């Protein structure tokens, strides 16, 4: 039986290639001032700013074409055409539906059992996800989730189950937690109570939802700290978010996996609990007493 964790195993999944956005962040400190100007323009309009010709892309950022050429080489591309193709591939991946996703993995699927392919893909997704989390940003997000006066949680069509899972745990840890329902028409009733210093935890995976982006912009405009959990390609909400967690999810299926995403959420829950300890412990004990009074759970 093949071992999906063994890098010498030909059936083991290849590590996911970093996105252009991640490459820019990784090499940003080594860029010149002119190269950073183009990098900033690309991040502000991603990936659109890099989908034009090299001349048009350079003019849009107020730099020369040679500056752009040097930047893309520093990112690891042979030239601008390869950089351009990488951005196009990311754009295609963002908008692909279940049928298109299945076609991709079905054409490249190794000749092994589905369980092995799933195990290998999920192991790779977990490794990629946690390797790309900045510990300082993780700690900042945990402090915001623990200390914000109010905490709001929202998800989309698919991710609302993740939002509900996070809400259930955060509600046990701290007070002032609210779950925005899937019906966006009701969101103004929550937004009206949002204030400066509150936190908004948003889940948004491909295909990204415009109503979540509008909500994030409105909340950020009110001084709310937006924390985003998204996929490896990054929801447009990332442009508004204070902290973004990119979670890898491609598996041999028409759907993406939420295993890595759920792991990040549980890590945030654990960190938030520690940030609020011993207040969280007292809240757990009071909840247990209430459960006993209501006899909600059976004694074991």
C-alpha positions as a Markdown table, in Angstrom:
| # | Residue | x | y | z |
|---|---|---|---|---|
| 1 | Unk | 0.0 | 0.0 | 0.0 |
| 2 | Unk | 1.3 | 3.4 | -0.9 |
| 3 | Unk | 2.1 | 5.9 | 1.8 |
| 4 | Unk | 0.6 | 9.4 | 1.0 |
| 5 | Unk | 3.0 | 11.0 | 3.5 |
| 6 | Unk | 6.1 | 9.6 | 1.8 |
| 7 | Unk | 7.6 | 12.2 | -0.7 |
| 8 | Unk | 9.2 | 9.3 | -2.7 |
| 9 | Unk | 5.8 | 7.7 | -3.3 |
| 10 | Unk | 4.8 | 8.4 | -6.9 |
| 11 | Unk | 1.1 | 8.4 | -6.0 |
| 12 | Unk | 1.6 | 10.9 | -3.2 |
| 13 | Unk | 0.0 | 14.3 | -4.0 |
| 14 | Unk | 2.3 | 17.1 | -5.0 |
| 15 | Unk | 2.4 | 20.1 | -2.7 |
| 16 | Unk | 0.2 | 22.9 | -3.9 |
| 17 | Unk | 2.1 | 25.6 | -5.6 |
| 18 | Unk | 2.0 | 29.0 | -3.8 |
| 19 | Unk | -0.2 | 31.7 | -5.3 |
| 20 | Unk | 1.3 | 34.8 | -6.8 |
| 21 | Unk | -0.2 | 36.8 | -3.9 |
| 22 | Unk | 1.7 | 34.5 | -1.5 |
| 23 | Unk | 4.9 | 34.8 | -3.5 |
| 24 | Unk | 4.7 | 38.6 | -3.4 |
| 25 | Unk | 4.3 | 38.5 | 0.4 |
| 26 | Unk | 7.2 | 36.1 | 0.7 |
| 27 | Unk | 9.6 | 38.2 | -1.3 |
| 28 | Unk | 8.3 | 41.6 | -0.4 |
| 29 | Unk | 11.2 | 42.5 | 1.9 |
| 30 | Unk | 13.7 | 41.9 | -0.9 |
| 31 | Unk | 11.9 | 44.1 | -3.5 |
| 32 | Unk | 13.2 | 47.6 | -4.5 |
| 33 | Unk | 11.0 | 50.6 | -4.0 |
| 34 | Unk | 9.9 | 50.6 | -7.7 |
| 35 | Unk | 9.2 | 46.9 | -7.5 |
| 36 | Unk | 7.1 | 47.4 | -4.4 |
| 37 | Unk | 5.1 | 50.0 | -6.2 |
| 38 | Unk | 4.0 | 47.4 | -8.7 |
| 39 | Unk | 3.5 | 44.8 | -6.0 |
| 40 | Unk | 1.2 | 47.1 | -4.1 |
| 41 | Unk | -0.8 | 47.9 | -7.2 |
| 42 | Unk | -1.1 | 44.2 | -7.9 |
| 43 | Unk | -2.3 | 43.5 | -4.4 |
| 44 | Unk | -4.9 | 46.3 | -4.5 |
| 45 | Unk | -6.3 | 45.0 | -7.8 |
| 46 | Unk | -5.6 | 41.3 | -7.6 |
| 47 | Unk | -5.3 | 39.6 | -10.0 |
| 48 | Unk | -6.6 | 42.1 | -12.5 |
| 49 | Unk | -3.6 | 44.4 | -12.4 |
| 50 | Unk | -1.4 | 41.6 | -13.7 |
| 51 | Unk | -3.6 | 40.3 | -16.4 |
| 52 | Unk | -2.8 | 43.1 | -18.9 |
| 53 | Unk | 0.3 | 43.2 | -21.1 |
| 54 | Unk | 3.5 | 44.0 | -19.4 |
| 55 | Unk | 3.5 | 47.5 | -20.8 |
| 56 | Unk | -0.1 | 48.2 | -19.6 |
| 57 | Unk | 0.6 | 46.6 | -16.2 |
| 58 | Unk | 3.7 | 48.7 | -15.7 |
| 59 | Unk | 1.9 | 52.0 | -16.8 |
| 60 | Unk | -1.0 | 51.2 | -14.4 |
| 61 | Unk | 1.4 | 51.0 | -11.5 |
| 62 | Unk | 3.5 | 54.0 | -12.6 |
| 63 | Unk | 6.7 | 52.0 | -13.2 |
| 64 | Unk | 8.6 | 50.8 | -16.2 |
| 65 | Unk | 8.3 | 47.5 | -17.9 |
| 66 | Unk | 11.9 | 46.4 | -16.9 |
| 67 | Unk | 10.8 | 46.9 | -13.2 |
| 68 | Unk | 7.9 | 44.5 | -13.7 |
| 69 | Unk | 10.2 | 42.0 | -15.5 |
| 70 | Unk | 12.7 | 42.1 | -12.7 |
| 71 | Unk | 9.9 | 41.6 | -10.1 |
| 72 | Unk | 8.4 | 38.5 | -11.8 |
| 73 | Unk | 11.8 | 36.9 | -12.0 |
| 74 | Unk | 12.4 | 37.5 | -8.2 |
| 75 | Unk | 9.1 | 35.7 | -7.7 |
| 76 | Unk | 10.5 | 32.7 | -9.5 |
| 77 | Unk | 9.0 | 33.1 | -12.9 |
| 78 | Unk | 11.1 | 32.8 | -16.1 |
| 79 | Unk | 9.4 | 35.9 | -17.5 |
| 80 | Unk | 6.2 | 37.9 | -17.6 |
| 81 | Unk | 4.3 | 35.3 | -19.8 |
| 82 | Unk | 4.7 | 32.6 | -17.1 |
| 83 | Unk | 3.6 | 35.2 | -14.4 |
| 84 | Unk | 0.6 | 36.1 | -16.5 |
| 85 | Unk | -0.4 | 32.4 | -17.0 |
| 86 | Unk | -0.1 | 31.8 | -13.3 |
| 87 | Unk | -2.6 | 34.6 | -12.6 |
| 88 | Unk | -4.9 | 33.3 | -15.3 |
| 89 | Unk | -4.8 | 29.8 | -13.7 |
| 90 | Unk | -5.7 | 31.2 | -10.3 |
| 91 | Unk | -8.6 | 33.2 | -11.8 |
| 92 | Unk | -9.9 | 30.0 | -13.5 |
| 93 | Unk | -9.6 | 28.1 | -10.3 |
| 94 | Unk | -11.5 | 30.7 | -8.4 |
| 95 | Unk | -14.5 | 30.6 | -10.7 |
| 96 | Unk | -14.6 | 26.9 | -11.4 |
| 97 | Unk | -17.6 | 24.9 | -10.3 |
| 98 | Unk | -17.9 | 21.4 | -9.0 |
| 99 | Unk | -17.9 | 19.7 | -12.5 |
| 100 | Unk | -14.8 | 21.6 | -13.6 |
| 101 | Unk | -13.0 | 20.8 | -10.4 |
| 102 | Unk | -13.8 | 17.1 | -10.8 |
| 103 | Unk | -12.5 | 17.1 | -14.4 |
| 104 | Unk | -9.1 | 18.5 | -13.2 |
| 105 | Unk | -8.4 | 15.8 | -10.6 |
| 106 | Unk | -10.0 | 13.0 | -12.6 |
| 107 | Unk | -7.5 | 13.7 | -15.5 |
| 108 | Unk | -4.5 | 13.6 | -13.1 |
| 109 | Unk | -5.7 | 11.0 | -10.5 |
| 110 | Unk | -3.1 | 8.4 | -9.6 |
| 111 | Unk | -3.9 | 4.8 | -10.1 |
| 112 | Unk | -4.7 | 4.1 | -6.4 |
| 113 | Unk | -7.7 | 3.7 | -4.2 |
| 114 | Unk | -9.9 | 6.7 | -3.5 |
| 115 | Unk | -9.2 | 6.5 | 0.3 |
| 116 | Unk | -5.4 | 6.8 | -0.4 |
| 117 | Unk | -6.0 | 9.8 | -2.6 |
| 118 | Unk | -8.2 | 11.4 | 0.0 |
| 119 | Unk | -5.7 | 10.8 | 2.8 |
| 120 | Unk | -2.8 | 12.2 | 0.7 |
| 121 | Unk | -4.7 | 15.3 | -0.4 |
| 122 | Unk | -5.9 | 16.1 | 3.1 |
| 123 | Unk | -2.5 | 15.6 | 4.6 |
| 124 | Unk | -1.1 | 18.0 | 2.0 |
| 125 | Unk | -3.8 | 20.5 | 2.6 |
| 126 | Unk | -3.2 | 20.5 | 6.3 |
| 127 | Unk | 0.5 | 20.9 | 5.9 |
| 128 | Unk | 0.1 | 23.7 | 3.4 |
| 129 | Unk | -2.4 | 25.6 | 5.5 |
| 130 | Unk | -0.5 | 25.6 | 8.7 |
| 131 | Unk | 2.8 | 26.3 | 7.1 |
| 132 | Unk | 1.3 | 29.5 | 5.7 |
| 133 | Unk | -0.1 | 30.9 | 8.9 |
| 134 | Unk | 1.8 | 33.7 | 10.4 |
| 135 | Unk | 2.0 | 33.1 | 14.2 |
| 136 | Unk | 1.9 | 36.8 | 15.0 |
| 137 | Unk | -1.3 | 37.3 | 13.0 |
| 138 | Unk | -2.8 | 34.1 | 14.5 |
| 139 | Unk | -2.2 | 35.5 | 18.0 |
| 140 | Unk | -3.6 | 38.9 | 17.0 |
| 141 | Unk | -6.8 | 37.2 | 15.7 |
| 142 | Unk | -7.1 | 35.2 | 18.9 |
| 143 | Unk | -6.8 | 38.4 | 21.0 |
| 144 | Unk | -9.4 | 40.1 | 18.8 |
| 145 | Unk | -11.8 | 37.2 | 19.1 |
| 146 | Unk | -11.3 | 37.0 | 22.9 |
| 147 | Unk | -11.3 | 40.7 | 23.7 |
| 148 | Unk | -13.6 | 42.5 | 21.3 |
| 149 | Unk | -16.7 | 44.0 | 23.0 |
| 150 | Unk | -18.9 | 42.2 | 20.5 |
| 151 | Unk | -18.1 | 39.2 | 18.2 |
| 152 | Unk | -20.1 | 38.5 | 15.1 |
| 153 | Unk | -19.8 | 35.4 | 13.0 |
| 154 | Unk | -21.1 | 34.9 | 9.4 |
| 155 | Unk | -20.7 | 32.4 | 6.5 |
| 156 | Unk | -22.0 | 31.9 | 3.1 |
| 157 | Unk | -24.1 | 29.3 | 1.2 |
| 158 | Unk | -21.6 | 26.5 | 1.9 |
| 159 | Unk | -19.6 | 28.0 | 4.8 |
| 160 | Unk | -22.6 | 28.8 | 7.0 |
| 161 | Unk | -22.1 | 25.4 | 8.7 |
| 162 | Unk | -18.5 | 26.4 | 9.6 |
| 163 | Unk | -19.8 | 29.7 | 10.9 |
| 164 | Unk | -22.4 | 28.0 | 13.1 |
| 165 | Unk | -19.8 | 25.6 | 14.4 |
| 166 | Unk | -17.5 | 28.5 | 15.4 |
| 167 | Unk | -20.4 | 30.5 | 16.9 |
| 168 | Unk | -21.5 | 27.6 | 19.1 |
| 169 | Unk | -18.0 | 27.3 | 20.6 |
| 170 | Unk | -17.3 | 31.0 | 20.9 |
| 171 | Unk | -20.7 | 31.5 | 22.6 |
| 172 | Unk | -19.6 | 29.0 | 25.3 |
| 173 | Unk | -16.3 | 30.8 | 25.8 |
| 174 | Unk | -17.5 | 34.4 | 26.0 |
| 175 | Unk | -20.4 | 36.7 | 26.0 |
| 176 | Unk | -21.6 | 39.0 | 23.3 |
| 177 | Unk | -21.4 | 36.6 | 20.4 |
| 178 | Unk | -23.9 | 36.8 | 17.5 |
| 179 | Unk | -24.4 | 34.5 | 14.5 |
| 180 | Unk | -25.6 | 36.3 | 11.4 |
| 181 | Unk | -28.1 | 34.2 | 9.7 |
| 182 | Unk | -27.7 | 33.0 | 6.1 |
| 183 | Unk | -30.4 | 35.5 | 5.0 |
| 184 | Unk | -28.5 | 38.6 | 4.1 |
| 185 | Unk | -31.7 | 40.7 | 4.2 |
| 186 | Unk | -31.5 | 40.4 | 8.0 |
| 187 | Unk | -27.9 | 41.6 | 8.3 |
| 188 | Unk | -28.7 | 45.3 | 8.8 |
| 189 | Unk | -30.3 | 44.3 | 12.2 |
| 190 | Unk | -26.9 | 43.1 | 13.3 |
| 191 | Unk | -24.8 | 45.8 | 11.6 |
| 192 | Unk | -26.7 | 48.6 | 13.4 |
| 193 | Unk | -25.3 | 47.2 | 16.7 |
| 194 | Unk | -21.7 | 46.9 | 15.5 |
| 195 | Unk | -19.3 | 49.4 | 16.9 |
| 196 | Unk | -15.6 | 50.3 | 16.8 |
| 197 | Unk | -13.5 | 47.5 | 18.3 |
| 198 | Unk | -16.0 | 44.7 | 17.6 |
| 199 | Unk | -14.8 | 41.7 | 15.6 |
| 200 | Unk | -16.4 | 40.1 | 12.6 |
| 201 | Unk | -15.4 | 36.6 | 11.7 |
| 202 | Unk | -16.2 | 35.9 | 8.0 |
| 203 | Unk | -16.1 | 32.5 | 6.2 |
| 204 | Unk | -15.9 | 32.9 | 2.4 |
| 205 | Unk | -14.7 | 30.2 | -0.1 |
| 206 | Unk | -14.8 | 30.1 | -3.8 |
| 207 | Unk | -17.2 | 30.9 | -5.4 |
| 208 | Unk | -17.0 | 34.1 | -3.4 |
| 209 | Unk | -20.2 | 35.9 | -2.4 |
| 210 | Unk | -20.6 | 39.6 | -3.1 |
| 211 | Unk | -22.9 | 40.1 | -0.2 |
| 212 | Unk | -20.1 | 39.0 | 2.2 |
| 213 | Unk | -17.8 | 41.6 | 0.6 |
| 214 | Unk | -20.3 | 44.3 | 1.0 |
| 215 | Unk | -20.9 | 43.3 | 4.7 |
| 216 | Unk | -17.1 | 43.4 | 5.3 |
| 217 | Unk | -16.7 | 46.8 | 3.8 |
| 218 | Unk | -19.6 | 48.3 | 5.8 |
| 219 | Unk | -18.3 | 46.7 | 9.1 |
| 220 | Unk | -14.8 | 47.9 | 8.5 |
| 221 | Unk | -16.1 | 51.4 | 7.9 |
| 222 | Unk | -17.6 | 51.3 | 11.3 |
| 223 | Unk | -14.3 | 50.4 | 12.9 |
| 224 | Unk | -15.0 | 46.6 | 13.2 |
| 225 | Unk | -12.0 | 44.3 | 13.0 |
| 226 | Unk | -12.6 | 41.9 | 10.2 |
| 227 | Unk | -11.1 | 38.4 | 10.4 |
| 228 | Unk | -11.4 | 36.2 | 7.3 |
| 229 | Unk | -11.2 | 32.5 | 6.8 |
| 230 | Unk | -10.9 | 31.7 | 3.1 |
| 231 | Unk | -9.3 | 29.3 | 0.7 |
| 232 | Unk | -5.8 | 29.3 | -0.8 |
| 233 | Unk | -6.8 | 31.8 | -3.6 |
| 234 | Unk | -8.3 | 34.3 | -1.1 |
| 235 | Unk | -11.7 | 35.9 | -1.1 |
| 236 | Unk | -11.9 | 39.6 | -2.1 |
| 237 | Unk | -12.8 | 40.2 | 1.5 |
| 238 | Unk | -9.0 | 39.8 | 2.1 |
| 239 | Unk | -8.6 | 43.4 | 0.9 |
| 240 | Unk | -10.7 | 44.6 | 3.9 |
| 241 | Unk | -9.7 | 42.0 | 6.5 |
| 242 | Unk | -7.2 | 42.7 | 9.3 |
| 243 | Unk | -6.2 | 39.1 | 9.4 |
| 244 | Unk | -6.7 | 36.5 | 6.7 |
| 245 | Unk | -6.3 | 32.7 | 7.0 |
| 246 | Unk | -5.8 | 30.8 | 3.7 |
| 247 | Unk | -6.9 | 27.2 | 3.9 |
| 248 | Unk | -6.1 | 24.6 | 1.3 |
| 249 | Unk | -9.0 | 22.4 | 0.3 |
| 250 | Unk | -8.5 | 20.7 | -3.1 |
| 251 | Unk | -9.3 | 17.0 | -2.9 |
| 252 | Unk | -10.2 | 14.3 | -5.5 |
| 253 | Unk | -13.9 | 15.4 | -5.6 |
| 254 | Unk | -16.2 | 17.8 | -7.2 |
| 255 | Unk | -16.2 | 19.7 | -3.9 |
| 256 | Unk | -13.5 | 21.2 | -1.8 |
| 257 | Unk | -12.6 | 19.9 | 1.6 |
| 258 | Unk | -13.1 | 21.8 | 4.8 |
| 259 | Unk | -10.8 | 19.6 | 6.9 |
| 260 | Unk | -7.9 | 22.2 | 7.0 |
| 261 | Unk | -10.4 | 25.0 | 7.5 |
| 262 | Unk | -12.1 | 23.3 | 10.4 |
| 263 | Unk | -8.6 | 22.7 | 11.9 |
| 264 | Unk | -7.8 | 26.4 | 11.8 |
| 265 | Unk | -11.1 | 27.2 | 13.3 |
| 266 | Unk | -10.6 | 24.8 | 16.2 |
| 267 | Unk | -7.1 | 26.2 | 16.7 |
| 268 | Unk | -8.6 | 29.7 | 17.0 |
| 269 | Unk | -11.3 | 28.4 | 19.4 |
| 270 | Unk | -8.6 | 26.9 | 21.6 |
| 271 | Unk | -6.4 | 30.0 | 21.5 |
| 272 | Unk | -9.4 | 32.3 | 22.3 |
| 273 | Unk | -10.3 | 30.1 | 25.2 |
| 274 | Unk | -6.8 | 30.4 | 26.6 |
| 275 | Unk | -6.9 | 34.2 | 26.1 |
| 276 | Unk | -10.0 | 34.4 | 28.3 |
| 277 | Unk | -9.0 | 31.8 | 30.9 |
| 278 | Unk | -10.1 | 31.7 | 33.8 |
| 279 | Unk | -13.2 | 33.7 | 32.8 |
| 280 | Unk | -14.0 | 31.1 | 30.2 |
| 281 | Unk | -13.6 | 28.4 | 32.9 |
| 282 | Unk | -16.2 | 30.2 | 35.1 |
| 283 | Unk | -18.5 | 30.5 | 32.1 |
| 284 | Unk | -18.2 | 26.7 | 31.4 |
| 285 | Unk | -19.0 | 25.9 | 35.0 |
| 286 | Unk | -22.1 | 28.2 | 35.0 |
| 287 | Unk | -23.2 | 26.6 | 31.7 |
| 288 | Unk | -22.9 | 23.1 | 33.3 |
| 289 | Unk | -25.1 | 24.2 | 36.2 |
| 290 | Unk | -27.7 | 25.5 | 33.8 |
| 291 | Unk | -27.6 | 22.2 | 31.8 |
| 292 | Unk | -28.1 | 20.3 | 35.0 |
| 293 | Unk | -31.1 | 22.5 | 36.0 |
| 294 | Unk | -32.7 | 22.0 | 32.6 |
| 295 | Unk | -31.8 | 18.3 | 32.5 |
| 296 | Unk | -30.8 | 18.8 | 28.9 |
| 297 | Unk | -28.2 | 16.0 | 28.9 |
| 298 | Unk | -28.5 | 12.5 | 30.3 |
| 299 | Unk | -26.2 | 11.6 | 33.2 |
| 300 | Unk | -23.5 | 9.0 | 32.4 |
